[in-house]
Amino acid sequence: MPQKPIKLLIVDDSRIIRTAIKKIFDPDPQIEVVGEAGNGEEALAIIPELQPDVITLDINMPKMDGLLTLKHIMIKHPTPTVMISSLTKEGATKTFDALRLGAINFIAKPSNLNKNSINSQQQNILDKIKLAANINMKHVRLFRARTQLQTTTKKKSPLERCVVLGTSEGGYSALLKIIPQLKPDLPVTYLAILYAAPAYVDAFAKYLNQHSAVKVKRAVDGKVLKSGTCYLAAESEYITAVKVKKKLSLRVHPSPFPKRRGAINILMLSLSEIMSDRTLGIILSGQEQDGAEGVAEIARVGGEVIIQDPQTCLFKEMPETAIRLCESGDILPDTYIAEAIENYCNKTLK
């Protein structure tokens, strides 16, 4: 039987923009535009009737802006939502806000300034809508982020364990569902590798630090790892952990093979050697296969493993490969991983 087309709802206050976006989908039989709305209130009124598979959503709109609309969508009608706005560029605060509230992906509005890139911009939009349609939304949960100011100050616990997270494409969204929910008073340090350019990782680290109870910092060579802190590294960095005078420290070096992915495996393998059964390895959304060997080795030496449920991943290759290679480990939606980390720490520290 032929597959039913993806039902798409376009939400933007500009009729011209809505028409331009609709024209992108008209030639594609896999996508059917079933409705349009000029603001968030209009969108929320017609979603129950139209039951779209995917929604595109602008941010700046009258009556109800995109971020407030997104929050209502995730509470009342959880639907894969892709932000299309002049404000949703990689590394922008509004982009991170939207992903934290449940958006699946983001796209900057198409621009006619560069005529040579129009086709690639349109193809990018088509691809992202189709990817979003494959996301299972039944595990959507809206969290209230814990901030450092709201957390009672306690004496730092001695570092006993490491949690290492690896992700590439789709990783912003997954990490925003995990890191802001982590508790700072556990004797655990967190290390995360995100396949994004260093400038974007810098911006992301600053954003996470403002919306998390744990401290979030960029990974820096020679830094002594502390509990209650998350260290974030970029795609161009190879990081390992070493013991110096009984303390764990970071070693950060430029990647010797910029076009070859391997940073997640390298970090996980280094931790499996020196922290063995005191490491929790986590693989999240992403393309290619980096991290699969790393979590398999962590499991082999007695550590524990969590793999994001591929049904909740924007890109499924990394977690699916990890599932094939790793004989043990929990497979969880991204919205349940922070809770699983806490349970892991409480269980193993008894």
C-alpha positions as CSV (number, residue, x, y, z in Angstrom):
1,M,0.0,0.0,0.0
2,P,1.3,3.5,-0.8
3,Q,2.3,5.4,2.3
4,K,0.0,8.2,3.4
5,P,1.5,11.7,2.9
6,I,2.8,13.6,6.0
7,K,0.1,16.1,7.1
8,L,1.7,19.5,7.6
9,L,0.4,22.6,9.4
10,I,2.2,25.9,8.6
11,V,2.0,28.6,11.3
12,D,3.4,32.1,10.5
13,D,1.9,35.5,10.7
14,S,3.0,36.5,7.2
15,R,0.7,35.3,4.4
16,I,3.6,35.8,2.0
17,I,5.9,33.5,4.0
18,R,3.2,30.9,4.4
19,T,2.7,30.9,0.7
20,A,6.4,30.6,0.0
21,I,6.8,27.7,2.5
22,K,3.8,25.9,1.0
23,K,5.3,26.2,-2.5
24,I,8.3,24.2,-1.2
25,F,6.1,21.2,-0.4
26,D,3.7,21.4,-3.3
27,P,5.8,19.2,-5.7
28,D,6.5,16.6,-3.1
29,P,3.8,13.9,-2.9
30,Q,5.1,12.7,0.5
31,I,3.9,16.0,2.2
32,E,0.4,17.5,2.2
33,V,-0.2,21.0,3.6
34,V,-3.5,20.5,5.4
35,G,-3.8,24.0,7.0
36,E,-2.3,27.4,7.8
37,A,-2.5,29.7,10.8
38,G,-1.5,33.3,11.3
39,N,-0.7,33.0,15.0
40,G,-0.6,30.7,17.9
41,E,-4.2,31.1,18.9
42,E,-5.4,30.1,15.4
43,A,-3.1,27.1,15.3
44,L,-4.2,25.8,18.7
45,A,-7.9,26.1,17.6
46,I,-7.4,24.0,14.4
47,I,-4.9,21.4,15.5
48,P,-7.5,19.0,17.1
49,E,-9.5,19.0,13.8
50,L,-6.6,18.8,11.4
51,Q,-4.4,16.4,13.5
52,P,-1.2,17.3,11.6
53,D,1.8,15.0,11.6
54,V,4.2,17.9,11.7
55,I,3.9,21.6,12.5
56,T,6.2,24.4,11.2
57,L,6.2,27.3,13.6
58,D,7.4,30.9,13.5
59,I,8.5,32.7,16.7
60,N,7.5,36.4,16.2
61,M,3.7,36.4,15.9
62,P,0.9,38.6,17.3
63,K,-1.6,37.4,20.0
64,M,0.5,34.4,20.9
65,D,4.1,34.0,19.9
66,G,5.8,30.8,18.8
67,L,7.5,29.8,22.1
68,L,4.2,30.1,24.1
69,T,2.4,28.3,21.3
70,L,5.0,25.6,21.4
71,K,4.5,25.1,25.1
72,H,0.7,24.7,24.6
73,I,1.2,22.3,21.7
74,M,3.4,20.0,23.9
75,I,0.9,20.1,26.8
76,K,-2.3,19.7,24.8
77,H,-1.4,18.2,21.4
78,P,2.1,16.8,21.4
79,T,3.1,17.0,17.7
80,P,6.6,17.1,16.1
81,T,7.3,20.8,15.6
82,V,10.0,22.4,13.5
83,M,10.8,26.0,14.1
84,I,11.1,28.1,10.9
85,S,12.1,31.6,11.9
86,S,14.7,34.3,11.3
87,L,15.6,33.9,15.0
88,T,16.2,30.1,14.9
89,K,19.8,29.9,13.7
90,E,22.3,27.4,15.1
91,G,23.8,28.7,18.4
92,A,21.0,31.3,19.0
93,T,19.3,31.6,22.3
94,K,15.8,31.5,20.8
95,T,16.8,28.2,19.1
96,F,17.8,26.7,22.4
97,D,14.6,28.0,24.0
98,A,12.5,26.3,21.4
99,L,14.4,23.0,21.7
100,R,14.1,23.1,25.5
101,L,10.4,23.5,25.2
102,G,10.0,20.5,22.9
103,A,10.7,21.6,19.3
104,I,12.1,18.7,17.3
105,N,14.4,20.8,15.0
106,F,15.0,24.3,13.7
107,I,15.5,26.1,10.4
108,A,16.4,29.6,9.5
109,K,13.8,31.1,7.2
110,P,14.8,30.8,3.5
111,S,16.7,33.8,2.1
112,N,16.7,35.0,-1.5
113,L,20.0,36.9,-0.9
114,N,22.0,34.0,-2.2
115,K,20.3,32.7,-5.3
116,N,22.7,29.8,-5.6
117,S,21.6,28.3,-2.2
118,I,17.8,28.5,-2.7
119,N,17.6,24.9,-3.8
120,S,19.7,23.6,-1.0
121,Q,17.7,25.6,1.5
122,Q,14.4,24.2,0.2
123,Q,15.8,20.6,0.3
124,N,17.0,21.2,3.9
125,I,13.4,22.1,4.9
126,L,11.9,19.1,3.1
127,D,14.4,16.8,4.8
128,K,13.8,18.1,8.2
129,I,10.0,17.9,8.0
130,K,10.3,14.2,6.9
131,L,12.7,13.5,9.8
132,A,10.4,15.1,12.3
133,A,7.5,13.0,11.1
134,N,9.3,9.9,12.3
135,I,9.6,11.0,15.9
136,N,7.5,9.2,18.5
137,M,5.9,11.9,20.7
138,K,4.2,9.7,23.3
139,H,7.0,10.3,25.9
140,V,6.9,14.1,25.8
141,R,7.4,15.6,29.2
142,L,7.8,19.3,30.1
143,F,10.3,20.0,32.8
144,R,10.9,23.0,35.0
145,A,14.6,23.5,34.8
146,R,16.6,23.6,38.0
147,T,18.9,26.6,38.2
148,Q,22.0,27.1,40.3
149,L,20.4,30.0,42.1
150,Q,17.4,27.9,43.1
151,T,19.5,25.1,44.4
152,T,20.6,25.1,48.0
153,T,24.3,25.4,48.4
154,K,25.9,22.3,49.7
155,K,29.5,21.3,50.2
156,K,30.7,19.5,47.0
157,S,30.8,15.7,47.3
158,P,34.1,13.9,46.5
159,L,34.2,12.7,43.0
160,E,33.4,9.0,42.8
161,R,31.8,8.4,39.4
162,C,31.7,9.6,35.8
163,V,28.7,10.0,33.4
164,V,29.7,10.4,29.8
165,L,27.3,11.4,27.0
166,G,27.9,11.3,23.3
167,T,25.8,12.8,20.5
168,S,25.9,14.3,17.1
169,E,22.9,15.5,14.9
170,G,19.8,16.0,17.1
171,G,22.0,16.3,20.1
172,Y,21.0,19.8,21.2
173,S,17.4,18.6,21.9
174,A,18.5,15.5,23.7
175,L,21.0,17.2,25.9
176,L,18.5,20.0,26.8
177,K,16.2,17.3,28.2
178,I,18.9,15.8,30.3
179,I,21.5,18.3,31.6
180,P,19.1,20.9,33.1
181,Q,17.5,18.1,35.2
182,L,20.8,16.8,36.7
183,K,21.3,17.3,40.4
184,P,24.5,19.1,41.5
185,D,24.9,17.3,44.9
186,L,25.8,13.9,43.6
187,P,29.5,12.7,43.7
188,V,29.5,12.6,39.9
189,T,31.1,14.5,37.1
190,Y,29.5,14.7,33.7
191,L,31.3,14.8,30.3
192,A,29.4,15.4,27.1
193,I,30.7,15.4,23.5
194,L,28.5,17.2,21.0
195,Y,29.2,17.2,17.3
196,A,28.9,20.9,16.5
197,A,31.4,23.6,15.7
198,P,33.3,25.0,18.7
199,A,31.6,28.4,18.5
200,Y,28.2,26.8,18.8
201,V,29.3,24.6,21.6
202,D,30.5,27.7,23.4
203,A,27.1,29.3,23.1
204,F,25.4,26.1,24.1
205,A,27.5,25.7,27.2
206,K,26.7,29.2,28.3
207,Y,23.0,28.6,27.7
208,L,23.0,25.3,29.6
209,N,24.9,26.9,32.5
210,Q,22.1,29.4,32.9
211,H,19.3,26.8,32.8
212,S,20.9,24.0,34.9
213,A,21.6,23.3,38.6
214,V,24.9,21.7,37.7
215,K,27.7,24.0,36.5
216,V,28.3,23.6,32.7
217,K,31.7,24.5,31.4
218,R,33.7,23.9,28.2
219,A,36.2,21.1,28.4
220,V,39.7,22.6,28.9
221,D,43.0,20.8,28.9
222,G,44.4,20.2,32.3
223,K,41.2,20.9,34.1
224,V,40.7,18.8,37.3
225,L,37.2,17.2,37.1
226,K,34.8,18.1,39.9
227,S,31.5,16.6,41.0
228,G,28.3,18.5,40.1
229,T,29.9,19.9,36.9
230,C,29.3,19.1,33.3
231,Y,32.2,19.5,30.8
232,L,31.2,20.0,27.2
233,A,33.4,19.3,24.2
234,A,33.1,20.0,20.5
235,E,33.5,17.8,17.4
236,S,37.0,19.1,16.7
237,E,38.4,18.1,20.1
238,Y,39.7,14.7,21.3
239,I,39.4,14.5,25.1
240,T,40.6,11.8,27.5
241,A,40.6,11.5,31.3
242,V,43.8,10.8,33.2
243,K,44.6,10.4,36.9
244,V,47.1,12.9,38.3
245,K,47.9,12.6,42.0
246,K,44.7,10.5,42.5
247,K,42.5,13.2,40.8
248,L,40.9,13.0,37.4
249,S,42.0,15.5,34.9
250,L,41.1,16.3,31.3
251,R,43.4,16.1,28.4
252,V,42.1,18.1,25.4
253,H,43.7,18.1,22.0
254,P,42.7,19.1,18.5
255,S,41.3,16.2,16.5
256,P,44.1,14.7,14.3
257,F,41.5,13.5,11.9
258,P,38.9,16.3,11.5
259,K,36.8,14.4,8.9
260,R,36.8,11.2,10.9
261,R,34.5,10.8,13.8
262,G,35.9,9.1,16.9
263,A,35.9,11.6,19.8
264,I,33.1,9.8,21.7
265,N,34.8,6.4,21.5
266,I,38.2,7.9,22.6
267,L,36.7,9.5,25.7
268,M,34.6,6.4,26.7
269,L,37.6,4.1,26.2
270,S,39.8,6.2,28.4
271,L,37.2,6.2,31.2
272,S,36.7,2.5,30.9
273,E,40.4,2.0,31.6
274,I,40.7,4.2,34.7
275,M,37.1,4.3,36.1
276,S,35.9,0.9,34.8
277,D,32.8,0.0,36.8
278,R,32.3,3.6,38.0
279,T,31.4,4.9,34.6
280,L,27.9,5.3,33.0
281,G,28.1,5.7,29.2
282,I,25.2,7.2,27.3
283,I,24.6,7.4,23.5
284,L,22.1,9.8,22.1
285,S,20.8,10.9,18.7
286,G,23.3,11.1,15.9
287,Q,24.5,9.9,12.5
288,E,27.3,7.4,11.9
289,Q,28.6,5.0,14.6
290,D,30.9,6.9,17.0
291,G,30.4,5.8,20.6
292,A,29.1,2.3,19.9
293,E,32.5,0.7,20.7
294,G,32.9,2.9,23.7
295,V,29.7,1.9,25.4
296,A,30.4,-1.7,24.6
297,E,33.7,-1.5,26.4
298,I,32.2,0.3,29.3
299,A,29.7,-2.5,29.7
300,R,32.4,-5.1,29.3
301,V,34.5,-3.8,32.2
302,G,31.5,-3.5,34.5
303,G,30.2,0.0,33.9
304,E,26.6,0.7,32.9
305,V,25.1,1.9,29.7
306,I,22.0,3.9,28.6
307,I,21.0,4.3,24.9
308,Q,18.4,6.7,23.7
309,D,15.4,5.0,22.3
310,P,15.8,5.3,18.5
311,Q,12.1,6.1,18.2
312,T,12.7,9.4,20.0
313,C,15.8,10.3,18.0
314,L,16.0,12.7,15.2
315,F,18.9,10.6,13.8
316,K,18.8,6.9,14.7
317,E,22.1,5.5,13.4
318,M,24.3,6.1,16.5
319,P,21.9,4.6,19.0
320,E,20.9,1.7,16.7
321,T,24.6,0.8,16.2
322,A,25.2,1.0,19.9
323,I,22.3,-1.3,20.6
324,R,23.7,-3.9,18.1
325,L,27.2,-3.8,19.6
326,C,26.4,-3.5,23.3
327,E,25.0,-6.6,25.0
328,S,23.7,-4.8,28.0
329,G,22.2,-1.4,28.7
330,D,18.9,0.4,29.2
331,I,17.1,1.8,26.1
332,L,15.1,4.9,27.2
333,P,13.4,8.0,25.7
334,D,15.5,11.1,26.2
335,T,13.0,12.5,28.6
336,Y,13.7,9.7,31.1
337,I,17.5,9.7,31.0
338,A,18.1,12.3,33.7
339,E,16.0,10.3,36.1
340,A,17.8,7.1,35.2
341,I,21.2,8.9,35.8
342,E,20.0,9.9,39.3
343,N,18.8,6.3,40.0
344,Y,22.1,4.9,38.8
345,C,24.0,7.2,41.2
346,N,21.7,6.4,44.2
347,K,21.8,2.7,43.5
348,T,25.6,2.4,43.2
349,L,26.4,4.7,46.1
350,K,24.4,2.7,48.7
